[in-house]
């Protein structure tokens, strides 16, 4: 009977539809296609989902202690399980030590320093566990989701360049594509009450309005409205506390121009309705919303600390704004709204087309295969590696 190589994917929470969860599920599919028996180690999970992917499951019971102790407990129990079962490959999503490959999804210390500079020394539980895992260097490869993240991790944790790579997330091209504009643009604008002569500027996010800099977005709106050259409306979509932001729009005299929505499943219809998508984030390690907007042929404008901005090349660099001065953003937006951006729309769609889920899957498979070929000396893996090349 042929021996089967084993792989572990450690991720504390696989019960959400986050980018990290999606990548973890892709990893299961890839490893299964390469002939691996896969075990997922987690704390929260949708068991039916894991079963549908054909993976085994090891649940580490959550303990009722502080967040950091819970994370440390998860890391130690996952490590103990792996030491006992000796898998050929261990992939961690920043949740356990001694993994072969660590996928990182956020820069918690960088974000803390940028957004809350006066309390940057107060490390939270995620920061502490990342510090413990990355400084111990018990790994062969770290995967960052942008060069922005790579620069921070290499500097902060002294990770050698040979040990870190960039892997850009992808988007669902079935949901987000340029056909959505012709189908939904007018219908959605009518529903929102947007007049033909009005320019609709939007900030769409999953949440964390502080990090995405909704404060600045409101100040930009004030500066655009007072110029009075163009009629503007502003759309904000996302989960989170918005009362203080609504109060700010009242103080600045722009509340009548704003439309507020909770997170919606058919977000592509709102991208189609926009004249411009703006993300003035303090920091966004990547920002899949940028790819989604681009794919829907929606003009985008991002801050210099948005990882997805790294994809804006070959003449699209002008869609990145340096600095966080509202007047400068307003000037840039006004100039974009006064010119024909047909060519830029086409360039955005073309750029996004290279970063679909299909791209993500193939790139991730190549990354894992290359790592196995270079680092895994397990004889059981060799025949399966050879087979996977032909799939």
C-alpha positions in Angstrom: 0.0 0.0 0.0 1.3 3.4 -1.0 2.2 5.8 1.8 0.3 9.1 1.8 2.1 12.3 2.8 0.3 14.4 5.4 -0.1 18.2 5.7 -1.5 20.4 8.4 -3.2 23.8 8.0 -3.4 25.7 11.3 -5.8 28.6 11.4 -7.7 29.5 14.6 -10.9 30.7 12.9 -12.2 29.0 9.8 -15.8 29.9 10.4 -15.8 33.2 8.5 -15.8 34.3 4.9 -12.5 36.2 5.3 -9.7 36.3 2.8 -7.6 34.2 5.2 -10.3 31.6 5.4 -10.7 31.5 1.6 -6.9 31.0 1.1 -6.9 28.2 3.7 -9.7 26.4 1.9 -7.8 26.8 -1.4 -4.7 25.3 0.4 -6.8 22.2 1.3 -7.9 21.8 -2.4 -4.4 22.2 -3.6 -2.8 19.8 -1.2 -5.6 17.2 -1.8 -4.9 17.5 -5.5 -1.3 16.8 -4.8 -2.1 13.6 -3.0 -1.9 14.8 0.5 -4.0 13.8 3.5 -4.9 17.2 5.0 -5.7 17.9 8.7 -7.1 21.4 9.6 -6.3 22.5 13.2 -8.6 25.2 14.4 -10.6 26.6 17.2 -13.8 27.7 15.3 -14.9 26.0 12.1 -17.8 25.0 9.9 -17.5 21.3 10.1 -19.6 20.7 7.0 -17.3 22.9 4.9 -14.2 21.0 6.0 -15.9 17.7 5.3 -16.9 18.9 1.8 -13.2 19.6 1.1 -12.2 16.1 2.2 -10.0 17.2 5.1 -9.7 15.8 8.6 -10.3 18.1 11.5 -8.6 18.7 14.8 -10.4 21.2 17.1 -8.5 22.8 19.9 -10.9 23.7 22.6 -11.1 27.4 23.4 -10.1 28.2 27.0 -11.8 31.0 29.0 -8.7 33.1 29.6 -7.2 36.3 28.1 -6.9 36.6 24.4 -3.1 36.3 24.4 -3.2 33.2 26.6 -5.8 31.6 24.3 -3.7 32.3 21.3 -0.6 30.9 23.1 -2.6 27.8 24.1 -3.7 27.2 20.5 -0.1 27.5 19.3 1.2 25.1 21.9 -1.5 22.5 21.4 -1.1 22.7 17.6 2.6 22.3 18.0 2.2 19.3 20.3 -0.2 17.6 17.9 2.2 18.1 15.0 5.2 16.8 17.1 3.2 13.6 17.8 1.8 13.1 14.3 4.9 14.3 12.3 3.2 15.7 9.2 5.3 16.3 6.1 4.2 19.9 5.7 2.8 22.5 8.2 1.1 25.7 7.1 0.2 28.3 9.7 -1.9 31.4 9.3 0.0 33.3 11.9 -1.4 31.2 14.7 1.3 28.6 15.6 5.0 28.3 15.9 7.3 25.9 14.1 5.5 25.9 10.8 7.1 25.3 7.4 5.2 28.1 5.8 3.5 31.0 7.6 0.9 33.1 5.8 0.5 36.6 7.3 -2.6 38.6 6.7 -2.1 41.8 8.7 0.5 44.1 10.2 -0.9 44.8 13.6 2.1 46.7 15.0 2.4 48.9 11.9 -1.3 49.7 12.0 -1.1 50.5 15.7 1.9 52.9 15.1 0.2 54.7 12.2 -3.4 55.0 13.6 -2.7 55.3 17.4 0.8 56.7 17.6 0.4 57.7 21.2 -0.4 54.2 22.4 1.9 52.3 20.0 3.8 50.7 23.0 0.6 48.9 24.2 0.9 45.6 22.3 -2.3 43.6 21.8 -2.7 39.9 21.8 -2.2 39.5 18.1 0.9 41.6 18.2 2.4 39.5 21.0 1.8 36.2 19.3 3.1 37.4 15.9 6.2 38.7 17.7 6.7 35.4 19.4 6.2 33.4 16.2 8.2 35.5 13.8 11.2 36.3 16.0 11.7 32.6 16.9 12.4 31.9 13.2 11.1 28.3 13.4 9.9 28.5 9.8 11.2 28.2 6.3 9.0 30.7 4.5 6.8 33.7 5.4 4.2 34.8 2.8 3.0 38.4 2.9 0.1 39.8 0.9 1.9 42.9 -0.4 5.3 44.5 -0.7 4.0 46.9 1.9 3.6 44.1 4.4 6.9 42.5 3.3 8.8 45.8 4.0 7.3 46.0 7.5 7.9 42.3 8.4 11.5 42.2 7.2 12.3 45.4 9.1 10.4 44.6 12.3 11.3 41.0 12.7 14.7 40.9 10.8 13.4 38.3 8.4 15.9 37.5 5.6 14.8 38.4 2.1 15.2 34.7 1.1 12.6 33.7 3.7 9.8 36.0 2.6 7.6 36.2 -0.6 4.6 38.2 -1.8 1.4 36.5 -2.7 -1.4 38.8 -3.8 -5.0 37.8 -2.9 -7.5 37.3 -5.7 -11.2 38.1 -6.3 -14.3 36.4 -7.7 -14.5 37.2 -11.4 -18.0 35.8 -11.6 -19.3 38.4 -9.1 -17.0 41.3 -10.1 -16.6 42.1 -13.8 -17.1 44.9 -16.2 -20.5 43.6 -17.3 -22.0 44.7 -14.0 -21.8 48.4 -15.0 -24.1 48.1 -18.0 -26.5 45.9 -16.0 -26.8 47.6 -12.7 -25.4 51.2 -12.9 -28.6 53.1 -13.7 -30.9 50.9 -11.7 -28.8 51.2 -8.5 -28.3 55.0 -9.0 -32.0 55.4 -9.3 -32.5 53.4 -6.1 -30.0 55.6 -4.3 -31.6 58.8 -5.7 -28.5 59.9 -7.6 -29.3 62.5 -10.3 -27.7 62.2 -13.7 -25.5 65.3 -13.2 -24.3 64.1 -9.8 -21.0 62.3 -9.2 -21.2 59.5 -6.7 -18.0 59.0 -4.7 -17.9 55.8 -2.5 -16.0 54.2 0.3 -16.9 50.5 0.5 -15.3 48.3 3.2 -16.0 45.3 5.4 -15.6 47.5 8.5 -13.0 49.2 10.7 -13.8 52.7 9.6 -10.9 54.1 11.7 -8.3 52.1 9.8 -9.9 52.9 6.4 -9.9 56.6 7.4 -13.6 57.5 7.1 -12.7 60.7 8.9 -10.6 61.9 6.0 -13.2 60.7 3.5 -15.7 63.1 5.2 -13.2 66.0 5.1 -12.6 65.3 1.4 -16.4 65.5 0.9 -16.5 68.9 2.7 -13.8 70.2 0.4 -15.4 68.9 -2.8 -18.8 70.3 -1.9 -17.6 73.8 -1.1 -15.9 74.1 -4.5 -19.3 73.9 -6.1 -18.0 73.2 -9.6 -19.5 69.7 -9.7 -22.5 68.2 -7.8 -21.4 65.4 -5.5 -23.0 62.6 -3.5 -21.1 60.2 -1.1 -21.8 56.6 -0.3 -20.4 54.7 2.7 -20.9 50.9 3.0 -19.6 48.8 5.9 -20.1 47.4 9.3 -19.3 49.3 12.4 -20.2 52.2 14.7 -21.1 55.2 12.5 -22.8 57.6 14.9 -19.6 59.7 15.5 -19.0 59.9 11.8 -22.6 60.9 11.0 -22.2 63.6 13.7 -19.0 64.8 11.9 -20.9 65.2 8.6 -23.4 67.3 10.4 -20.7 69.5 12.0 -19.0 70.0 8.6 -22.4 70.7 6.9 -22.3 67.8 4.4 -24.7 65.3 6.0 -27.3 65.8 3.3 -24.9 64.6 0.7 -24.2 61.2 2.4 -25.8 57.8 2.0 -25.0 55.1 4.6 -25.4 51.4 4.1 -24.5 48.3 6.1 -22.5 45.6 4.4 -24.5 44.2 1.5 -24.1 40.9 -0.4 -24.6 42.4 -3.9 -21.8 44.9 -3.4 -20.8 44.7 -7.1 -24.0 46.7 -7.9 -22.8 49.6 -5.8 -19.4 49.5 -7.4 -21.2 49.8 -10.8 -23.1 52.8 -9.5 -20.0 54.8 -8.4 -18.1 57.4 -10.5 -15.2 56.9 -8.2 -14.2 54.5 -5.4 -11.9 56.0 -2.8 -9.9 54.3 -0.1 -7.8 56.8 1.9 -6.8 54.2 4.4 -4.2 54.9 7.1 -3.0 51.4 6.2 -4.5 48.5 4.2 -2.2 45.5 4.0 -3.8 44.7 0.7 -7.4 45.6 0.1 -9.5 43.2 -2.0 -12.1 46.0 -2.4 -9.7 47.7 -4.8 -9.5 44.7 -7.1 -13.3 44.3 -6.9 -13.9 47.9 -7.9 -11.2 47.7 -10.7 -12.8 44.6 -12.1 -16.2 46.3 -12.2 -14.6 49.1 -14.3 -14.9 51.6 -11.5 -12.3 54.3 -11.2 -10.3 54.0 -8.0 -8.2 56.3 -5.9 -6.1 55.0 -3.0 -3.7 56.2 -0.4 0.1 55.5 -0.5 -0.3 52.8 2.3 -2.7 50.5 0.5 -1.1 47.3 -0.7 -3.3 46.8 -3.7 -1.9 50.1 -5.0 1.2 48.1 -6.0 -0.9 46.7 -8.9 -1.4 50.2 -10.3 1.4 50.3 -12.8 2.0 51.3 -16.4 0.3 54.7 -16.2 -2.0 54.0 -13.3 0.3 55.3 -10.7 -1.5 58.6 -10.7 -4.4 56.9 -8.9 -2.3 56.8 -5.8 -2.4 59.9 -3.5 0.6 60.6 -1.4 -0.2 62.2 2.0 -3.4 62.6 3.9 -4.3 66.3 3.3 -8.0 66.5 2.4 -7.5 69.5 0.0 -5.0 67.5 -2.1 -7.4 64.6 -2.3 -10.3 66.9 -3.3 -8.1 68.5 -6.1 -7.2 65.1 -7.5 -10.8 63.9 -7.4 -12.1 67.0 -9.1 -9.5 66.7 -11.9 -10.6 63.0 -12.5 -14.3 63.9 -12.6 -13.6 66.6 -15.2 -11.9 64.4 -17.7 -12.7 61.4 -19.9 -11.3 58.3 -18.1 -12.4 55.7 -20.7 -8.8 54.4 -21.3 -8.1 54.2 -17.5 -11.3 52.2 -17.0 -10.1 49.7 -19.5 -6.6 49.6 -18.0 -8.1 48.9 -14.5 -10.2 46.0 -15.8 -7.3 44.5 -17.6 -5.0 44.8 -14.6 -7.6 43.2 -12.3 -8.1 40.3 -14.7 -4.7 38.9 -13.8 -5.7 38.5 -10.1 -8.8 36.3 -10.1 -9.5 33.4 -7.8 -8.1 31.2 -10.6 -4.9 33.2 -10.6 -4.8 32.9 -6.8 -5.2 29.1 -6.9 -2.5 28.5 -9.6 -0.1 30.9 -7.9 -0.7 29.4 -4.5 -0.2 25.9 -6.0 3.1 26.9 -7.6 4.3 28.5 -4.4 3.5 25.4 -2.3 5.0 23.1 -5.0 8.2 25.1 -5.2 8.5 25.1 -1.4 8.1 21.3 -1.2 10.7 20.8 -4.0 13.3 23.0 -2.3 12.7 22.2 1.4 10.8 19.0 2.1 13.2 16.0 2.1 10.5 13.5 2.9 10.7 10.4 0.6 6.9 9.9 0.9 6.4 13.3 -0.7 8.5 12.8 -3.8 6.2 10.6 -5.9 3.2 12.9 -5.1 5.2 16.0 -6.1 6.0 14.4 -9.5 2.3 13.5 -10.0 1.1 17.0 -9.1 3.2 18.5 -11.9 1.0 16.9 -14.5 -2.3 18.0 -12.9 
